Amino acid sequence: MKLKVMMATEDGVRVFLGHPGEADYFRIYELQENGDHKLLKELKNEAKDMEEEGKHGSVGKMRKVLKMIGDVDIILSTRNSPNLIRMAKETEIQPVISPRLETLEEGLKKLVENFEVLSDMVKRRKKGERFDVYIIR
């Protein structure tokens, strides 16, 4: 099985340390269990400055980001957010938090270390099950 993974970044090297929706770019990778991966695309975050009614974590912003990133399986972030919690409850995307990440490469390695659990969660999500945000320490 391959997983499509989205991570937020400012420079294409480091993971964005804030909420993913506040980053300048999203990078989408295809990741295999053996660690092989390839960058599928990098997207400019057109929803970065969007807030509805001055409120952080707006549903409108989440929908715009979801439309931009398409059919990813996992969003990996260093921080949780209201929209990641909402995605965990309402979508097929499995949000994953790993607070100590620095680089995108480290993030991909962490996902490979947890590939079996995550791929099972993704399969089950596609059948309608929902899980909380998954945390990797």
N, C-alpha and C positions, 0 to 999 in steps of 0.2 A: 504494500500500500504506500502511496505517496500522500503527503500532506501539503496543502497550500497554506503558507504562513505569512502573516502581515506583521511587520514591525515598524514603528515610527522612528524617524531619524532627522537630524538636521544636516548631517554631512556625509551620509552614506557609509560611515564607518562605526560610529557610536550609536547606541540605543538612546533615544530621547528619554530623559529622566523625568519628565512631567507626564501629564495625562496625554495619551496618544493623540487625541483630537486637537491638541495645541501645537503639534510638531509641524515643521515645514513640509516634510515628505513622508510618504509611506513606501516601504519596499515590500514587494511580494515575492516570496521564494517558493520553489517546489523542493520539498525535503523528503529524502528516502531514509529508511530505517538504518542503513549502513553509514549514514552521514553525508552521502553525496547530496549536493544541492545545486540549484541554479537560480539565478535571479530572473524572474519572469518579467517584472516591470517595476519602475519607480514612478510614483505619482506625486505631483504637487498637491498638497492638502488645500483644496479650494474651500473647505469648511472651517479653516483655522480660526478666523475672526468672527465666525457666525455665532451669535447667542440670541436666543429668543427671550424677550421680556427681561433682558439683563440677568438671566438665570444661568448658572453653570450647569452643564450636563443636560442640555435641552434635547428633547426627542427629535426635533427638526434637524439639529446638527448630527445626531446619531444616524438618522435616515440618509442624510447627504453623504456621510462617510461610507455607510454601507453600500450605497449606490456606486460610489467611486471605486471601492475596493473589489466589488463583485463577489464571486463565490469562493471566498477563503474558508478554510477549516478552522484556523486558529489565529487569534490575535495575541501576540506576546508583548507584554509591557512590564515596566519596572514599578508602576503604580496602578492601583485600582482607581476606578472612577464610577460615578453614577451610571454612565452609559455602558460600561463594561458589565456592571451588575445587571442592567436591563437586558443587554445582549445575551447574557448567560440564561436568563429566564425566558426570553422570547424568540431567540433565533437558533439556527443550526450552528452558529459559530461558537467555538469553545474559547473563552478568554482565559489566558494563562498569565500569571504574575510571577516574576522572578526579580525581587527587589535589588539584588546585588550585581546585576548585569552592567557591563560597561560597553561592550562592543556587540555588533550584530552577529559576528562569528561566535562569540560566547553564547549568545542566545540560541543559535542553531545547535550548538553542542548540547546545551541544557535540554532542548527539545528531543534530541536523539537519545539522550540518557533516559528520557521518560516516554519514548516513542510508543512502546507497547500499551501503556495506560492511555496515552492521548489518542492513539489511533482507535482504541476500543471506545473511548468516549465519543469520538467523532462519528463512528459507525452508529452508535446508539442514538446520538443526537439526530442523525438523519432519519431515524425511525420514530422520532418524537419525544425521546427522553430528554430531560434537561438537568444540568448539573450546575452547581455553584462555580464561581471563578476558581480555577485550579491554581494552587500556589506551589511553586518550586523554590526551595530554599537553597 
